[in-house]
Amino acid sequence: MAIKAGVVSGEDYNELVNACKEGGYALAAVNCVGTDSVNAVMEVAARNKSDVIIQFSNGGAQFYAGQGMEDSFKAKVLGAVAAAHHVHLLAEHYGICVVLHTDHANRKLVPWVDALIDHSETYFKAHGRPLYTSHMLDLSEEDIDVNLSECARVLKRMAPLNMSLEIELGITGGEEDGVGHEIDEDADNSHLYTQPEDVLKAFELLTPIGHFSVAASFGNVHGVYKPGNVQLRPEILRNSQALVTTTHDTAKNPLNLVFHGGSGSEKAKISEALTYGVFKMNIDTDTQFAFSEAVGKYVETHAKAFKYQIDPEDGTPYKKHYDPRKWLRAGEEGFMARLDEAFADLGSVGKSLAQ
């Protein structure tokens, strides 16, 4: 099925998710912090003819609004709103389908999500579609019943707007912009593995309400850790799908699953996870490094331009080198090269549904 290029939501989003699962591929979900990273994501997605997910953490949204805004909560809300308008304006012209999403929101950040839903309600009245495609609640630190009851409350607000909710069951290790959990190398990390019974409980509670996805933890972590520190076990995902399927006699892979902590993950484990209904993989740490590494190399190559406007020895002007557009573009190119790799790993190259 072809989908109109631009930001997708509702049935178009459902079609996109189903196409990923049926085709055995997933979309890269890329954390962005400003127009440089947002535009680079759309450019590289168009180049790969791949649909993509652009997402913002609370800190990324705050940075988008500008560090000078004293009210941090307002900055997180308005930054996310401004970023969404930017993507809505440009995505169609890049000729790809873009999913707009907000990342981890723990208990203290639930008001941020509620405020963004307020904005989507206003946008929906004017345009017939929400501002964001989906939001995430990460209440994995809470008791499972508390987690799911709050998810149900929020999904009831989102469903009439044709929005989707991403939930977290089990704990993804490491930290994502202030939300996360320490990895203790000497500890038993069994808490990093989601229990299929909890996934079944979520399926039974949330399915009658609206569209949702599950970030089920199978040993994945945010960030990059030394080899052997964590063990990915994608069979956790298979077992969760199997329990729901046998309990409710559903078709294969009824759950829409999300892979958090994609940076640094073994490629074989990524490929295996895709067979179990994973349609989305988050990537942030690797793209941050790729952007910074490319900028660093540019600065090293043009070191004098970052010390002098004019060469003190021969009078050469360096404006063409220290122009921010030059080194920011170098960062974008490094960022995009890492996403080329991610799209290939996820099998999404050439599979855009956009028309």
Phi, psi and omega in degrees: 000133177271144181235141178300134180299147180129194178286129183256155176200172175058227183297326177297318177296317178301317179298320180296315179298314181296323179297320178298311183294317180289330181270355178070030177230173181221162178262140173286132176251109192252123177286131182237158182228355181188183183295331180298310182287323179299311182294324179295321178298314181293322179296312184288328176295316178297319180298324181269359185051048181235138170286165191205162177244123175256125184226157182230131169279172179298321179288325177296320178294319179297318179295323180299324180286338181111135183290350181277353180281117188290326180278102187294324179294315178299321179296320179295322180286307185291328176297316179295322179292314180298318180297319180297316179298321178300313181292318178302321183291322190257333190304317181302324184283342174277348174075031179227164172269130180239130172264127178258127190216150169250143187269189187333121171230108178276191186306315184290343182258003177302321177300330176297314179296316179301320180294323179289327174294323174305314181293323178293325177298317179294316181295322181297319180298326182274328189237352180076015177209158182280164177289316178250149176287318186202162173228160177243137168249125175249088179252033184293341177283343183275164171302144185305320181290323176294315178305305186289326180293322178290322176299319179296319179299313182291319180296328177297329176285323187279325186304317180295343180263007182062038177255159179246152179243133172257131180242161176241129175237126190084168187251125171275122184290173181077192185230140175236096177054051175089353179245117180167195189215138180292147174259115178264112185297337183262359186262163173283117184266030181298336179291351178277002183243122181292143177270126181305329180296326177290324178295319177299317179299318179296317180301316183289327181280317191268333182304318179291345185271312184178191183280135179210164175228162185235123169272091182268126185278129178230039180098001182285151181225158171277141180090184180242124182241159183298148182306138178089351182289323177229154181238115177286133180230079181301341179299340174302319179293316178301317182293324178293316178299318183295320181295316179295318182298313182288325181290322186243009176052051181267175172289172181299141176051061181291336182276144172264108189254149183238138179255106175271158177069045182289336181299132176077002183284150178294135183297324180295323179289325175298313181298319179295317181300326181296333181284349183254021175092017174282124180247356187213132174231126180281139174220129182216303184304314182294322180286327174301312181295319181299319178296311184292321179299317181294321177295317180300317179295322179296316180296319178297320181292326182241048188303318182297328182294343180259009174239329185224143171284324179230135181302124183293344183263315184240001174080011179295127177282141185249013185305321183292345179263322182270355172311121183306331179297333181287307185280334173292322178293323176300319177297317178300319181294322175294317177303313183291326179297321178291326178286329172307315180295317181296316179300320178294316179300323184273354177072021185266355183297130177077010186246018179300140176267001185291141174236000000 
